[in-house]
């Protein structure tokens, strides 16, 4: 019998959410997950991750750095093979 130590996508999704909750908007003292900036997290069977997120405004001062931080922190999770962040303003954040 071969032991399967692989992580399931639901468990990986939970780990990703925990990591996202460590990233804070610099202007509002709330993490980006609780703030509602994360619209969805997709994990495929190859453990590739896509994060669909928005910013507080199109002119957000961290528009360049925040998606990079999200991508880097998600990639730091052992099981994640690759991570990509897609920014959308539809629907707009409120």
Steps between C-alpha positions, in 0.01 A plus 500: 500500500633841402447780748359815342634811672352739248287786619148535367391818329258593780775477761731698274229762453476535879877550523483765228227688688711492818792651306279764340383601848861600582504768228366840602387800302745776602225763526240293686607282797310195372638200312418480129285188543273650767496828307339316210777559248524128423216399269602140440781248531529223242716192557533238226605135532862598426497741798519805277324791670322799354388779730232735368514824694427869484646812652328767707520730196658496153742768626595301809856594608592130538355395163844383387629343820194336659435243223871410503488450878191279465665291229826460694329401825273248325803354318674459838250227598675166450230326297448791258673440168419837343294806590346774293307809607236654279376849583143593416281799571180318409324520732655808656604469864268676744 
